[in-house]
Amino acid sequence: MKGNVNLQIIKISEGYNQLSECTLFYKNTPPCMVEFQNTELGNHQFQGKDVFDCFCKLRFFLEKKGWNILCNGARVDAYPSSMSRDMGGGMKLYHLQIGKRPQRIDLLRIFDKAEANQIGTLEEQRLYYERWRASEKRD
């Protein structure tokens, strides 16, 4: 599947939030790809094993520039399951709650809009995912 979406990126620095528009083009069949277009940061293409992998590479690029992207894929409390990555090309992820197993209703589309207070860095997302996994092993 191929598609495109218009999103916002946000630059956060010492209490001042700057927004900018961007367009993402994506393809979730091999070779998977996410292409980023923005007037300030230019055009960049990222390839990977699935769309989530490509999107993480884009986020790494943006973080180095001091930006993040306002969509579910950048939410601290969201992460794809291995099945959604294998069968859906990394286009969906789960809203994770510590101590709870996600249900179908918790599925989110990676490029749907998220609020600034929901997003974080790749490291914050990874740490939350690890905390969630550890909480699941105790059940």
N, C-alpha and C positions, 0 to 999 in steps of 0.2 A: 504494500500500500504506500502511495505517495501522497503528500499533502503539504499545505503551508498554513501558517498561523501568524497573526500579528500580535505581538506582546509588548510589554514594557520592561525595560531594565532600570535598575535603581542604583544610584551611587550614594553610598552612605559615608559621610565624613563629618565627625564632630557635630552631630545634631542637625546637619543640613542634608536633606534628601533631594537629589536631582533625578528626574525621570527623563527617559529617552525612549523613543519608539524603535522597535526592531521587527524584522520579519524572519521567521524560521521556515526553511523548506526541509522536509524530512522524507526518508525512505526507509521502511522497516523490513525490506527484503535484502539479502546479501548482494552486493556489499552495502550494509546499512550506512546511512549518512544523515547528518544534520548540517545544514548550511545556514549561517548567521549573516544577516545584512543589517547594518546600522550606519547612519551618516557619519557619526563621530568615530566609531571603532572600525569601520570598513566591512568587507566581506570575507568570511572565513568558513572553511568546510572541515568537518570532523567526521572521520570514519571509525567504525568499531563493530563489535560482534552483534549489537542490537542498538535500538534508538536510545535506550537509557545510557549505555556505554558512550555513545557519541555525545549525548547531552552532558554527561559528566565531564568530558573533555572540553566542551564549550564552557561549562561553568568554571573549570580550572583556568581557562584563558581569561574569562571575565573577572574572576577573583583577583588575578594578578594585576588587573587594570583598576581594581577597586569597585567593581560592579557586581550585581547579582540580578537574576531574572525572576520576574513575578509570575511564577506558574507552579503547579503542583509538584513538578519534578524537582524543584528546589526547596520544597517544604522539609523542615527538619524532621517532622514526624511521618514521613512517607517514604516507602521503599518498595521496589517490585519483588515479587516472589520469583523463584526460579522458573516456575511453570508459566507465569505471565511473560517472562523474558523469552523462554523457549517457544511458546506457542503464539504469543502476540507480538513478538519483536521488541519488547520493552516499551510498549505504548501505554501500559497501565501499571499502576502501583497501588499499594495499600496504604490507607491512613492507619498508622499503628498507634495503639494505646498500650502503655506499659501494663503488663499482667493480663492482657486480653489477646485472645486469638482473633485475627481479623476474619470478617465474614465477607460474603459477596457484596453486601451493601457498602462496605468500606473501600471498594475499588474506586480509584480516581484516574482520570485521564491525565497523562503526563503534562500536556500543554494547556490544560484549563487554568484560568487565572487564579492566583493565590494572593493574599494580602501580604504586605511588607512584614508584619509581625509574625507571619507563619514561616517565612523562609530563613535560610541560614547558609553557612558555608558547607562545602563538601565534608569537612571534618566534623562539624556539628551534626550533620545528617548521619554520618557513619557511626559516631559515638552513640547517638540516640538508637540507631538500629541495633547496635551491640547490646545496649541496656535492655531493649525490648526482647532480644533473643535470650538473654540471661534470665529475664523475668518469665519467659515461656517455659524454660527448663524446670522451673520450680513447681509448675502446675501438675 
